[in-house]
Amino acid sequence: MIDYENLSKLNAPFFEDFKKSFSQTLDSGWYVLGKNVLSFEENFARFCGSGHCVGVASGLDALLLSLKALNLPSESEVLVPSNTYIATILAIMQLGLKPVLVEPRLETYNINPDEIRKKITSHSRVIMVVHLYGKACEMSEINKIAQEYNLKIIEDCAQAHGASINGQKVGTFGDFGAFSFYPTKNLGALGDAGAITTNDPSFAQAIRVLRNYGSEKKYYNEVIGYNSRLDEVQAGFLDIKLKSLDQINQHKINLAKTYHENLKEHVIKPIKQEGYQDVFHIYNIRHSRRDELKEYLLERGVKTEIHYPVAPHLQKAMRNAQLGESFPISEMIHQTTLSLPISFFHTTEEIFKVCEIINSFR
Protein backbone atom coordinates (compact mmCIF):
# COMPACT_ATOMS: atom_id res chain seq x y z
CA MET A 1 0.00 0.00 0.00
CA ILE A 2 1.24 3.48 -0.90
CA ASP A 3 -0.10 5.79 1.79
CA TYR A 4 -1.25 9.26 0.93
CA GLU A 5 0.46 10.48 4.09
CA ASN A 6 2.12 8.81 7.08
CA LEU A 7 3.17 11.25 9.77
CA SER A 8 5.32 8.74 11.63
CA LYS A 9 7.40 8.02 8.51
CA LEU A 10 7.44 11.72 7.60
CA ASN A 11 8.89 12.73 10.96
CA ALA A 12 11.14 9.71 11.58
CA PRO A 13 14.33 11.52 10.45
CA PHE A 14 13.73 14.14 13.16
CA PHE A 15 12.71 11.92 16.10
CA GLU A 16 16.03 11.97 17.96
CA ASP A 17 16.33 15.75 17.73
CA PHE A 18 12.67 16.09 18.76
CA LYS A 19 13.33 14.01 21.87
CA LYS A 20 16.33 16.16 22.84
CA SER A 21 14.35 19.34 22.28
CA PHE A 22 11.40 18.08 24.31
CA SER A 23 13.68 16.99 27.16
CA GLN A 24 15.41 20.37 27.23
CA THR A 25 12.06 22.18 27.25
CA LEU A 26 10.73 19.90 29.98
CA ASP A 27 13.81 20.49 32.14
CA SER A 28 13.74 24.25 31.60
CA GLY A 29 10.43 24.73 33.42
CA TRP A 30 9.48 27.50 30.94
CA TYR A 31 6.59 26.32 28.78
CA VAL A 32 4.90 29.43 27.35
CA LEU A 33 6.49 32.18 25.18
CA GLY A 34 10.04 31.19 25.96
CA LYS A 35 13.29 30.89 24.07
CA ASN A 36 12.00 28.23 21.63
CA VAL A 37 9.27 30.53 20.35
CA LEU A 38 11.66 33.47 20.08
CA SER A 39 14.24 31.37 18.23
CA PHE A 40 11.71 29.99 15.77
CA GLU A 41 10.19 33.42 15.13
CA GLU A 42 13.61 34.85 14.30
CA ASN A 43 14.60 31.91 12.11
CA PHE A 44 11.32 31.69 10.22
CA ALA A 45 11.31 35.45 9.56
CA ARG A 46 14.81 35.07 8.14
CA PHE A 47 13.75 32.08 6.01
CA CYS A 48 10.83 34.00 4.53
CA GLY A 49 12.74 37.24 4.10
CA SER A 50 10.31 39.04 6.38
CA GLY A 51 11.03 41.72 8.95
CA HIS A 52 8.97 40.08 11.69
CA CYS A 53 7.36 36.76 12.62
CA VAL A 54 4.89 36.20 15.46
CA GLY A 55 4.03 32.65 16.50
CA VAL A 56 0.36 31.87 17.16
CA ALA A 57 -1.72 28.80 18.01
CA SER A 58 -2.93 27.81 14.53
CA GLY A 59 -3.27 28.82 10.91
CA LEU A 60 -6.87 29.90 11.50
CA ASP A 61 -5.74 32.17 14.33
CA ALA A 62 -3.03 33.57 12.07
CA LEU A 63 -5.72 34.71 9.63
CA LEU A 64 -8.07 35.91 12.34
CA LEU A 65 -5.45 37.95 14.22
CA SER A 66 -4.15 39.48 10.99
CA LEU A 67 -7.65 40.73 10.24
CA LYS A 68 -8.17 41.85 13.84
CA ALA A 69 -4.98 43.92 13.77
CA LEU A 70 -6.42 45.99 10.92
CA ASN A 71 -9.27 47.19 13.18
CA LEU A 72 -11.82 47.17 10.35
CA PRO A 73 -15.36 48.53 10.62
CA SER A 74 -18.08 45.87 10.82
CA GLU A 75 -19.42 46.42 7.29
CA SER A 76 -16.01 45.76 5.73
CA GLU A 77 -15.74 43.30 2.86
CA VAL A 78 -12.87 40.86 2.43
CA LEU A 79 -12.30 39.42 -1.04
CA VAL A 80 -11.36 35.74 -0.86
CA PRO A 81 -11.12 32.88 -3.40
CA SER A 82 -14.29 30.83 -3.82
CA ASN A 83 -12.40 27.51 -3.78
CA THR A 84 -10.32 28.00 -0.64
CA TYR A 85 -10.36 25.77 2.42
CA ILE A 86 -13.19 26.92 4.66
CA ALA A 87 -10.81 28.16 7.41
CA THR A 88 -9.99 31.22 5.30
CA ILE A 89 -13.66 32.19 5.22
CA LEU A 90 -14.25 31.30 8.88
CA ALA A 91 -11.65 33.84 9.99
CA ILE A 92 -13.52 36.59 8.15
CA MET A 93 -16.94 35.58 9.48
CA GLN A 94 -15.81 35.11 13.08
CA LEU A 95 -14.90 38.80 13.19
CA GLY A 96 -18.28 39.85 11.82
CA LEU A 97 -16.81 40.88 8.45
CA LYS A 98 -18.28 39.99 5.06
CA PRO A 99 -16.51 37.45 2.83
CA VAL A 100 -16.86 38.22 -0.88
CA LEU A 101 -16.08 35.13 -2.92
CA VAL A 102 -13.97 35.56 -6.06
CA GLU A 103 -13.55 32.82 -8.63
CA PRO A 104 -10.08 31.36 -9.29
CA ARG A 105 -8.33 30.76 -12.57
CA LEU A 106 -9.11 27.22 -13.62
CA GLU A 107 -5.50 26.74 -14.74
CA THR A 108 -3.82 27.72 -11.45
CA TYR A 109 -6.64 27.23 -8.87
CA ASN A 110 -5.61 30.59 -7.40
CA ILE A 111 -7.70 33.76 -7.18
CA ASN A 112 -8.17 35.49 -10.54
CA PRO A 113 -7.05 39.16 -10.47
CA ASP A 114 -9.47 39.99 -13.29
CA GLU A 115 -12.34 38.72 -11.15
CA ILE A 116 -11.11 40.65 -8.11
CA ARG A 117 -11.70 43.95 -9.91
CA LYS A 118 -15.30 42.97 -10.66
CA LYS A 119 -16.07 42.35 -6.97
CA ILE A 120 -14.61 45.54 -5.46
CA THR A 121 -17.13 47.90 -3.82
CA SER A 122 -16.98 50.94 -1.56
CA HIS A 123 -16.94 48.51 1.40
CA SER A 124 -13.94 46.49 0.19
CA ARG A 125 -11.02 46.67 2.61
CA VAL A 126 -8.89 43.53 2.21
CA ILE A 127 -7.83 41.03 -0.44
CA MET A 128 -7.15 37.70 1.25
CA VAL A 129 -5.20 35.63 -1.25
CA VAL A 130 -4.62 31.90 -0.79
CA HIS A 131 -1.49 30.32 -2.24
CA LEU A 132 -3.33 27.05 -2.80
CA TYR A 133 -1.55 23.68 -3.04
CA GLY A 134 1.85 25.40 -2.74
CA LYS A 135 1.61 27.70 -5.78
CA ALA A 136 1.94 31.46 -5.27
CA CYS A 137 -0.83 33.75 -6.52
CA GLU A 138 -0.27 36.43 -9.17
CA MET A 139 1.04 38.90 -6.62
CA SER A 140 2.34 41.57 -8.99
CA GLU A 141 -1.11 42.19 -10.45
CA ILE A 142 -2.86 41.76 -7.10
CA ASN A 143 -0.56 44.31 -5.47
CA LYS A 144 -1.37 46.78 -8.25
CA ILE A 145 -5.08 46.32 -7.58
CA ALA A 146 -4.59 46.76 -3.84
CA GLN A 147 -2.66 49.99 -4.35
CA GLU A 148 -5.21 51.31 -6.83
CA TYR A 149 -8.13 50.76 -4.43
CA ASN A 150 -6.24 51.29 -1.15
CA LEU A 151 -6.81 47.70 0.00
CA LYS A 152 -4.79 45.65 2.47
CA ILE A 153 -3.45 42.22 1.51
CA ILE A 154 -3.40 39.18 3.77
CA GLU A 155 -1.67 36.13 2.31
CA ASP A 156 -2.95 32.74 3.40
CA CYS A 157 0.31 30.81 3.15
CA ALA A 158 -0.91 27.69 4.96
CA GLN A 159 0.05 25.43 2.04
CA ALA A 160 3.00 27.34 0.63
CA HIS A 161 5.98 27.45 3.00
CA GLY A 162 8.90 28.54 0.83
CA ALA A 163 6.95 29.05 -2.41
CA SER A 164 8.23 32.05 -4.33
CA ILE A 165 7.99 34.30 -7.37
CA ASN A 166 11.28 35.37 -8.90
CA GLY A 167 13.02 34.51 -5.63
CA GLN A 168 10.65 36.41 -3.32
CA LYS A 169 8.91 34.09 -0.89
CA VAL A 170 5.22 34.17 -0.07
CA GLY A 171 4.32 35.92 3.15
CA THR A 172 6.29 39.01 2.12
CA PHE A 173 4.13 40.43 -0.69
CA GLY A 174 1.25 41.71 1.42
CA ASP A 175 0.68 43.31 4.80
CA PHE A 176 0.54 39.93 6.55
CA GLY A 177 1.48 36.35 5.76
CA ALA A 178 -0.57 33.78 7.70
CA PHE A 179 1.01 30.33 8.07
CA SER A 180 -0.30 27.02 9.38
CA PHE A 181 2.06 24.36 10.69
CA TYR A 182 -0.55 21.62 10.83
CA PRO A 183 1.33 18.27 10.86
CA THR A 184 0.80 17.47 7.16
CA LYS A 185 2.20 20.79 5.90
CA ASN A 186 5.65 21.02 4.29
CA LEU A 187 6.77 22.56 7.58
CA GLY A 188 4.55 20.68 10.02
CA ALA A 189 4.49 20.57 13.79
CA LEU A 190 3.32 17.59 15.88
CA GLY A 191 0.07 19.39 16.63
CA ASP A 192 -1.57 22.70 15.79
CA ALA A 193 0.65 25.74 15.36
CA GLY A 194 0.80 28.88 13.23
CA ALA A 195 2.64 32.14 12.60
CA ILE A 196 2.22 35.57 11.06
CA THR A 197 4.88 37.39 9.05
CA THR A 198 4.89 41.11 8.39
CA ASN A 199 7.33 43.85 7.47
CA ASP A 200 5.45 46.43 9.55
CA PRO A 201 6.75 46.64 13.15
CA SER A 202 3.52 48.22 14.39
CA PHE A 203 1.49 45.33 12.97
CA ALA A 204 3.89 42.82 14.54
CA GLN A 205 3.50 44.47 17.93
CA ALA A 206 -0.28 44.53 17.58
CA ILE A 207 -0.28 40.78 16.90
CA ARG A 208 1.97 40.08 19.89
CA VAL A 209 -0.49 41.91 22.13
CA LEU A 210 -3.58 40.30 20.58
CA ARG A 211 -2.23 36.74 20.89
CA ASN A 212 -1.62 37.22 24.62
CA TYR A 213 -5.00 38.32 26.02
CA GLY A 214 -4.49 41.85 24.71
CA SER A 215 -1.63 42.30 27.14
CA GLU A 216 1.83 43.77 26.60
CA LYS A 217 2.67 43.79 30.31
CA LYS A 218 1.52 40.87 32.46
CA TYR A 219 -1.88 41.47 34.08
CA TYR A 220 -2.32 44.79 32.27
CA ASN A 221 -4.63 44.53 29.26
CA GLU A 222 -4.68 47.25 26.61
CA VAL A 223 -7.18 45.68 24.17
CA ILE A 224 -9.62 42.77 23.91
CA GLY A 225 -7.31 39.95 22.98
CA TYR A 226 -7.07 36.17 22.58
CA ASN A 227 -5.15 33.24 23.94
CA SER A 228 -3.29 32.22 20.78
CA ARG A 229 0.33 31.57 21.62
CA LEU A 230 2.65 29.24 19.75
CA ASP A 231 3.51 26.43 22.15
CA GLU A 232 7.13 26.13 23.36
CA VAL A 233 7.26 22.40 22.58
CA GLN A 234 5.93 22.85 19.04
CA ALA A 235 8.24 25.82 18.44
CA GLY A 236 11.20 23.62 19.34
CA PHE A 237 10.07 20.94 16.89
CA LEU A 238 9.46 23.51 14.14
CA ASP A 239 12.89 25.06 14.61
CA ILE A 240 14.45 21.64 14.05
CA LYS A 241 12.44 20.92 10.89
CA LEU A 242 12.96 24.43 9.53
CA LYS A 243 16.62 23.58 8.99
CA SER A 244 15.46 20.87 6.55
CA LEU A 245 12.59 22.77 4.90
CA ASP A 246 14.53 23.49 1.71
CA GLN A 247 15.38 19.77 1.49
CA ILE A 248 11.75 18.81 2.13
CA ASN A 249 10.52 21.22 -0.53
CA GLN A 250 13.10 20.07 -3.05
CA HIS A 251 12.15 16.42 -2.51
CA LYS A 252 8.50 17.24 -3.18
CA ILE A 253 9.48 19.31 -6.23
CA ASN A 254 11.41 16.29 -7.55
CA LEU A 255 8.44 13.98 -6.97
CA ALA A 256 6.17 16.48 -8.74
CA LYS A 257 8.58 16.46 -11.69
CA THR A 258 8.24 12.67 -11.85
CA TYR A 259 4.46 12.99 -11.97
CA HIS A 260 4.61 15.73 -14.56
CA GLU A 261 6.93 13.82 -16.88
CA ASN A 262 5.22 10.44 -16.60
CA LEU A 263 1.48 11.06 -16.28
CA LYS A 264 -0.30 10.88 -19.60
CA GLU A 265 -2.50 13.66 -20.89
CA HIS A 266 -5.83 12.06 -19.95
CA VAL A 267 -5.47 13.78 -16.57
CA ILE A 268 -5.07 17.54 -16.07
CA LYS A 269 -1.77 18.26 -14.35
CA PRO A 270 -0.67 21.41 -12.47
CA ILE A 271 0.69 24.07 -14.79
CA LYS A 272 4.18 25.52 -14.69
CA GLN A 273 4.70 29.31 -14.71
CA GLU A 274 7.91 31.14 -15.51
CA GLY A 275 9.49 32.56 -12.35
CA TYR A 276 7.20 30.63 -9.99
CA GLN A 277 8.71 28.08 -7.59
CA ASP A 278 5.88 25.83 -6.44
CA VAL A 279 6.49 23.68 -3.36
CA PHE A 280 3.71 21.11 -3.88
CA HIS A 281 2.18 20.76 -0.45
CA ILE A 282 -0.40 19.02 -2.63
CA TYR A 283 0.03 17.56 -6.10
CA ASN A 284 -3.47 17.71 -7.53
CA ILE A 285 -4.71 16.42 -10.83
CA ARG A 286 -8.20 16.77 -12.31
CA HIS A 287 -10.31 14.17 -14.05
CA SER A 288 -13.96 14.16 -15.10
CA ARG A 289 -14.35 10.72 -13.49
CA ARG A 290 -12.49 11.63 -10.34
CA ASP A 291 -14.37 9.35 -7.95
CA GLU A 292 -13.91 6.35 -10.22
CA LEU A 293 -10.20 7.09 -10.55
CA LYS A 294 -9.84 7.44 -6.78
CA GLU A 295 -11.49 4.05 -6.25
CA TYR A 296 -9.39 2.51 -9.06
CA LEU A 297 -6.20 3.66 -7.34
CA LEU A 298 -7.32 2.44 -3.92
CA GLU A 299 -8.14 -1.03 -5.31
CA ARG A 300 -4.56 -1.15 -6.60
CA GLY A 301 -2.94 -0.06 -3.35
CA VAL A 302 -2.71 3.73 -3.69
CA LYS A 303 -4.39 6.08 -1.22
CA THR A 304 -5.39 9.56 -2.35
CA GLU A 305 -7.27 12.54 -0.92
CA ILE A 306 -9.61 15.24 -2.22
CA HIS A 307 -8.82 18.87 -1.48
CA TYR A 308 -11.67 19.65 -1.22
CA PRO A 309 -14.85 17.65 -1.96
CA VAL A 310 -17.34 20.48 -1.24
CA ALA A 311 -17.06 24.10 -2.35
CA PRO A 312 -17.29 26.54 0.60
CA HIS A 313 -20.54 28.15 -0.54
CA LEU A 314 -22.19 24.70 -0.60
CA GLN A 315 -21.17 23.74 2.93
CA LYS A 316 -24.04 23.30 5.40
CA ALA A 317 -22.37 25.73 7.79
CA MET A 318 -22.53 28.45 5.12
CA ARG A 319 -26.21 28.11 4.21
CA ASN A 320 -27.14 31.41 5.91
CA ALA A 321 -23.93 33.26 5.08
CA GLN A 322 -25.15 34.84 1.82
CA LEU A 323 -21.98 33.93 -0.03
CA GLY A 324 -23.73 33.55 -3.38
CA GLU A 325 -25.42 30.58 -4.97
CA SER A 326 -23.22 29.71 -7.94
CA PHE A 327 -19.46 29.67 -8.47
CA PRO A 328 -19.08 27.36 -11.49
CA ILE A 329 -15.28 27.36 -11.70
CA SER A 330 -14.92 26.56 -8.03
CA GLU A 331 -17.57 23.87 -8.30
CA MET A 332 -15.80 22.31 -11.29
CA ILE A 333 -12.54 22.18 -9.36
CA HIS A 334 -14.14 20.59 -6.30
CA GLN A 335 -15.90 17.99 -8.46
CA THR A 336 -12.80 16.91 -10.39
CA THR A 337 -9.71 17.45 -8.23
CA LEU A 338 -7.70 14.57 -6.78
CA SER A 339 -4.59 14.81 -4.58
CA LEU A 340 -1.84 12.25 -5.21
CA PRO A 341 0.79 11.00 -2.73
CA ILE A 342 3.71 13.46 -2.49
CA SER A 343 5.18 13.30 1.00
CA PHE A 344 8.77 13.69 2.19
CA PHE A 345 8.92 9.93 2.85
CA HIS A 346 7.72 8.86 -0.61
CA THR A 347 10.27 7.51 -3.08
CA THR A 348 10.59 8.18 -6.79
CA GLU A 349 9.84 4.49 -7.40
CA GLU A 350 6.53 4.81 -5.56
CA ILE A 351 5.56 7.83 -7.64
CA PHE A 352 6.42 5.93 -10.85
CA LYS A 353 4.09 3.18 -9.66
CA VAL A 354 1.27 5.68 -9.06
CA CYS A 355 1.80 7.07 -12.57
CA GLU A 356 1.63 3.59 -14.10
CA ILE A 357 -1.69 2.87 -12.39
CA ILE A 358 -3.22 6.20 -13.38
CA ASN A 359 -2.04 5.76 -16.97
CA SER A 360 -3.79 2.38 -17.11
CA PHE A 361 -7.11 3.89 -16.06
CA ARG A 362 -9.63 3.92 -18.91
C-alpha positions as CSV (number, residue, x, y, z in Angstrom):
1,M,0.0,0.0,0.0
2,I,1.2,3.5,-0.9
3,D,-0.1,5.8,1.8
4,Y,-1.2,9.3,0.9
5,E,0.5,10.5,4.1
6,N,2.1,8.8,7.1
7,L,3.2,11.3,9.8
8,S,5.3,8.7,11.6
9,K,7.4,8.0,8.5
10,L,7.4,11.7,7.6
11,N,8.9,12.7,11.0
12,A,11.1,9.7,11.6
13,P,14.3,11.5,10.4
14,F,13.7,14.1,13.2
15,F,12.7,11.9,16.1
16,E,16.0,12.0,18.0
17,D,16.3,15.8,17.7
18,F,12.7,16.1,18.8
19,K,13.3,14.0,21.9
20,K,16.3,16.2,22.8
21,S,14.4,19.3,22.3
22,F,11.4,18.1,24.3
23,S,13.7,17.0,27.2
24,Q,15.4,20.4,27.2
25,T,12.1,22.2,27.3
26,L,10.7,19.9,30.0
27,D,13.8,20.5,32.1
28,S,13.7,24.2,31.6
29,G,10.4,24.7,33.4
30,W,9.5,27.5,30.9
31,Y,6.6,26.3,28.8
32,V,4.9,29.4,27.3
33,L,6.5,32.2,25.2
34,G,10.0,31.2,26.0
35,K,13.3,30.9,24.1
36,N,12.0,28.2,21.6
37,V,9.3,30.5,20.3
38,L,11.7,33.5,20.1
39,S,14.2,31.4,18.2
40,F,11.7,30.0,15.8
41,E,10.2,33.4,15.1
42,E,13.6,34.9,14.3
43,N,14.6,31.9,12.1
44,F,11.3,31.7,10.2
45,A,11.3,35.4,9.6
46,R,14.8,35.1,8.1
47,F,13.8,32.1,6.0
48,C,10.8,34.0,4.5
49,G,12.7,37.2,4.1
50,S,10.3,39.0,6.4
51,G,11.0,41.7,8.9
52,H,9.0,40.1,11.7
53,C,7.4,36.8,12.6
54,V,4.9,36.2,15.5
55,G,4.0,32.7,16.5
56,V,0.4,31.9,17.2
57,A,-1.7,28.8,18.0
58,S,-2.9,27.8,14.5
59,G,-3.3,28.8,10.9
60,L,-6.9,29.9,11.5
61,D,-5.7,32.2,14.3
62,A,-3.0,33.6,12.1
63,L,-5.7,34.7,9.6
64,L,-8.1,35.9,12.3
65,L,-5.5,37.9,14.2
66,S,-4.1,39.5,11.0
67,L,-7.7,40.7,10.2
68,K,-8.2,41.8,13.8
69,A,-5.0,43.9,13.8
70,L,-6.4,46.0,10.9
71,N,-9.3,47.2,13.2
72,L,-11.8,47.2,10.4
73,P,-15.4,48.5,10.6
74,S,-18.1,45.9,10.8
75,E,-19.4,46.4,7.3
76,S,-16.0,45.8,5.7
77,E,-15.7,43.3,2.9
78,V,-12.9,40.9,2.4
79,L,-12.3,39.4,-1.0
80,V,-11.4,35.7,-0.9
81,P,-11.1,32.9,-3.4
82,S,-14.3,30.8,-3.8
83,N,-12.4,27.5,-3.8
84,T,-10.3,28.0,-0.6
85,Y,-10.4,25.8,2.4
86,I,-13.2,26.9,4.7
87,A,-10.8,28.2,7.4
88,T,-10.0,31.2,5.3
89,I,-13.7,32.2,5.2
90,L,-14.2,31.3,8.9
91,A,-11.6,33.8,10.0
92,I,-13.5,36.6,8.2
93,M,-16.9,35.6,9.5
94,Q,-15.8,35.1,13.1
95,L,-14.9,38.8,13.2
96,G,-18.3,39.8,11.8
97,L,-16.8,40.9,8.5
98,K,-18.3,40.0,5.1
99,P,-16.5,37.4,2.8
100,V,-16.9,38.2,-0.9
101,L,-16.1,35.1,-2.9
102,V,-14.0,35.6,-6.1
103,E,-13.6,32.8,-8.6
104,P,-10.1,31.4,-9.3
105,R,-8.3,30.8,-12.6
106,L,-9.1,27.2,-13.6
107,E,-5.5,26.7,-14.7
108,T,-3.8,27.7,-11.4
109,Y,-6.6,27.2,-8.9
110,N,-5.6,30.6,-7.4
111,I,-7.7,33.8,-7.2
112,N,-8.2,35.5,-10.5
113,P,-7.0,39.2,-10.5
114,D,-9.5,40.0,-13.3
115,E,-12.3,38.7,-11.1
116,I,-11.1,40.7,-8.1
117,R,-11.7,43.9,-9.9
118,K,-15.3,43.0,-10.7
119,K,-16.1,42.4,-7.0
120,I,-14.6,45.5,-5.5
121,T,-17.1,47.9,-3.8
122,S,-17.0,50.9,-1.6
123,H,-16.9,48.5,1.4
124,S,-13.9,46.5,0.2
125,R,-11.0,46.7,2.6
126,V,-8.9,43.5,2.2
127,I,-7.8,41.0,-0.4
128,M,-7.1,37.7,1.2
129,V,-5.2,35.6,-1.3
130,V,-4.6,31.9,-0.8
131,H,-1.5,30.3,-2.2
132,L,-3.3,27.0,-2.8
133,Y,-1.6,23.7,-3.0
134,G,1.9,25.4,-2.7
135,K,1.6,27.7,-5.8
136,A,1.9,31.5,-5.3
137,C,-0.8,33.7,-6.5
138,E,-0.3,36.4,-9.2
139,M,1.0,38.9,-6.6
140,S,2.3,41.6,-9.0
141,E,-1.1,42.2,-10.5
142,I,-2.9,41.8,-7.1
143,N,-0.6,44.3,-5.5
144,K,-1.4,46.8,-8.2
145,I,-5.1,46.3,-7.6
146,A,-4.6,46.8,-3.8
147,Q,-2.7,50.0,-4.3
148,E,-5.2,51.3,-6.8
149,Y,-8.1,50.8,-4.4
150,N,-6.2,51.3,-1.2
151,L,-6.8,47.7,0.0
152,K,-4.8,45.6,2.5
153,I,-3.5,42.2,1.5
154,I,-3.4,39.2,3.8
155,E,-1.7,36.1,2.3
156,D,-2.9,32.7,3.4
157,C,0.3,30.8,3.1
158,A,-0.9,27.7,5.0
159,Q,0.1,25.4,2.0
160,A,3.0,27.3,0.6
161,H,6.0,27.4,3.0
162,G,8.9,28.5,0.8
163,A,7.0,29.0,-2.4
164,S,8.2,32.0,-4.3
165,I,8.0,34.3,-7.4
166,N,11.3,35.4,-8.9
167,G,13.0,34.5,-5.6
168,Q,10.7,36.4,-3.3
169,K,8.9,34.1,-0.9
170,V,5.2,34.2,-0.1
171,G,4.3,35.9,3.1
172,T,6.3,39.0,2.1
173,F,4.1,40.4,-0.7
174,G,1.2,41.7,1.4
175,D,0.7,43.3,4.8
176,F,0.5,39.9,6.6
177,G,1.5,36.3,5.8
178,A,-0.6,33.8,7.7
179,F,1.0,30.3,8.1
180,S,-0.3,27.0,9.4
181,F,2.1,24.4,10.7
182,Y,-0.5,21.6,10.8
183,P,1.3,18.3,10.9
184,T,0.8,17.5,7.2
185,K,2.2,20.8,5.9
186,N,5.6,21.0,4.3
187,L,6.8,22.6,7.6
188,G,4.5,20.7,10.0
189,A,4.5,20.6,13.8
190,L,3.3,17.6,15.9
191,G,0.1,19.4,16.6
192,D,-1.6,22.7,15.8
193,A,0.6,25.7,15.4
194,G,0.8,28.9,13.2
195,A,2.6,32.1,12.6
196,I,2.2,35.6,11.1
197,T,4.9,37.4,9.1
198,T,4.9,41.1,8.4
199,N,7.3,43.9,7.5
200,D,5.5,46.4,9.5
201,P,6.8,46.6,13.2
202,S,3.5,48.2,14.4
203,F,1.5,45.3,13.0
204,A,3.9,42.8,14.5
205,Q,3.5,44.5,17.9
206,A,-0.3,44.5,17.6
207,I,-0.3,40.8,16.9
208,R,2.0,40.1,19.9
209,V,-0.5,41.9,22.1
210,L,-3.6,40.3,20.6
211,R,-2.2,36.7,20.9
212,N,-1.6,37.2,24.6
213,Y,-5.0,38.3,26.0
214,G,-4.5,41.8,24.7
215,S,-1.6,42.3,27.1
216,E,1.8,43.8,26.6
217,K,2.7,43.8,30.3
218,K,1.5,40.9,32.5
219,Y,-1.9,41.5,34.1
220,Y,-2.3,44.8,32.3
221,N,-4.6,44.5,29.3
222,E,-4.7,47.2,26.6
223,V,-7.2,45.7,24.2
224,I,-9.6,42.8,23.9
225,G,-7.3,39.9,23.0
226,Y,-7.1,36.2,22.6
227,N,-5.2,33.2,23.9
228,S,-3.3,32.2,20.8
229,R,0.3,31.6,21.6
230,L,2.6,29.2,19.7
231,D,3.5,26.4,22.2
232,E,7.1,26.1,23.4
233,V,7.3,22.4,22.6
234,Q,5.9,22.8,19.0
235,A,8.2,25.8,18.4
236,G,11.2,23.6,19.3
237,F,10.1,20.9,16.9
238,L,9.5,23.5,14.1
239,D,12.9,25.1,14.6
240,I,14.4,21.6,14.1
241,K,12.4,20.9,10.9
242,L,13.0,24.4,9.5
243,K,16.6,23.6,9.0
244,S,15.5,20.9,6.5
245,L,12.6,22.8,4.9
246,D,14.5,23.5,1.7
247,Q,15.4,19.8,1.5
248,I,11.7,18.8,2.1
249,N,10.5,21.2,-0.5
250,Q,13.1,20.1,-3.0
251,H,12.2,16.4,-2.5
252,K,8.5,17.2,-3.2
253,I,9.5,19.3,-6.2
254,N,11.4,16.3,-7.6
255,L,8.4,14.0,-7.0
256,A,6.2,16.5,-8.7
257,K,8.6,16.5,-11.7
258,T,8.2,12.7,-11.8
259,Y,4.5,13.0,-12.0
260,H,4.6,15.7,-14.6
261,E,6.9,13.8,-16.9
262,N,5.2,10.4,-16.6
263,L,1.5,11.1,-16.3
264,K,-0.3,10.9,-19.6
265,E,-2.5,13.7,-20.9
266,H,-5.8,12.1,-20.0
267,V,-5.5,13.8,-16.6
268,I,-5.1,17.5,-16.1
269,K,-1.8,18.3,-14.3
270,P,-0.7,21.4,-12.5
271,I,0.7,24.1,-14.8
272,K,4.2,25.5,-14.7
273,Q,4.7,29.3,-14.7
274,E,7.9,31.1,-15.5
275,G,9.5,32.6,-12.4
276,Y,7.2,30.6,-10.0
277,Q,8.7,28.1,-7.6
278,D,5.9,25.8,-6.4
279,V,6.5,23.7,-3.4
280,F,3.7,21.1,-3.9
281,H,2.2,20.8,-0.5
282,I,-0.4,19.0,-2.6
283,Y,0.0,17.6,-6.1
284,N,-3.5,17.7,-7.5
285,I,-4.7,16.4,-10.8
286,R,-8.2,16.8,-12.3
287,H,-10.3,14.2,-14.0
288,S,-14.0,14.2,-15.1
289,R,-14.4,10.7,-13.5
290,R,-12.5,11.6,-10.3
291,D,-14.4,9.4,-7.9
292,E,-13.9,6.3,-10.2
293,L,-10.2,7.1,-10.6
294,K,-9.8,7.4,-6.8
295,E,-11.5,4.0,-6.2
296,Y,-9.4,2.5,-9.1
297,L,-6.2,3.7,-7.3
298,L,-7.3,2.4,-3.9
299,E,-8.1,-1.0,-5.3
300,R,-4.6,-1.2,-6.6
301,G,-2.9,-0.1,-3.3
302,V,-2.7,3.7,-3.7
303,K,-4.4,6.1,-1.2
304,T,-5.4,9.6,-2.3
305,E,-7.3,12.5,-0.9
306,I,-9.6,15.2,-2.2
307,H,-8.8,18.9,-1.5
308,Y,-11.7,19.7,-1.2
309,P,-14.8,17.7,-2.0
310,V,-17.3,20.5,-1.2
311,A,-17.1,24.1,-2.4
312,P,-17.3,26.5,0.6
313,H,-20.5,28.2,-0.5
314,L,-22.2,24.7,-0.6
315,Q,-21.2,23.7,2.9
316,K,-24.0,23.3,5.4
317,A,-22.4,25.7,7.8
318,M,-22.5,28.5,5.1
319,R,-26.2,28.1,4.2
320,N,-27.1,31.4,5.9
321,A,-23.9,33.3,5.1
322,Q,-25.2,34.8,1.8
323,L,-22.0,33.9,0.0
324,G,-23.7,33.6,-3.4
325,E,-25.4,30.6,-5.0
326,S,-23.2,29.7,-7.9
327,F,-19.5,29.7,-8.5
328,P,-19.1,27.4,-11.5
329,I,-15.3,27.4,-11.7
330,S,-14.9,26.6,-8.0
331,E,-17.6,23.9,-8.3
332,M,-15.8,22.3,-11.3
333,I,-12.5,22.2,-9.4
334,H,-14.1,20.6,-6.3
335,Q,-15.9,18.0,-8.5
336,T,-12.8,16.9,-10.4
337,T,-9.7,17.5,-8.2
338,L,-7.7,14.6,-6.8
339,S,-4.6,14.8,-4.6
340,L,-1.8,12.3,-5.2
341,P,0.8,11.0,-2.7
342,I,3.7,13.5,-2.5
343,S,5.2,13.3,1.0
344,F,8.8,13.7,2.2
345,F,8.9,9.9,2.8
346,H,7.7,8.9,-0.6
347,T,10.3,7.5,-3.1
348,T,10.6,8.2,-6.8
349,E,9.8,4.5,-7.4
350,E,6.5,4.8,-5.6
351,I,5.6,7.8,-7.6
352,F,6.4,5.9,-10.9
353,K,4.1,3.2,-9.7
354,V,1.3,5.7,-9.1
355,C,1.8,7.1,-12.6
356,E,1.6,3.6,-14.1
357,I,-1.7,2.9,-12.4
358,I,-3.2,6.2,-13.4
359,N,-2.0,5.8,-17.0
360,S,-3.8,2.4,-17.1
361,F,-7.1,3.9,-16.1
362,R,-9.6,3.9,-18.9
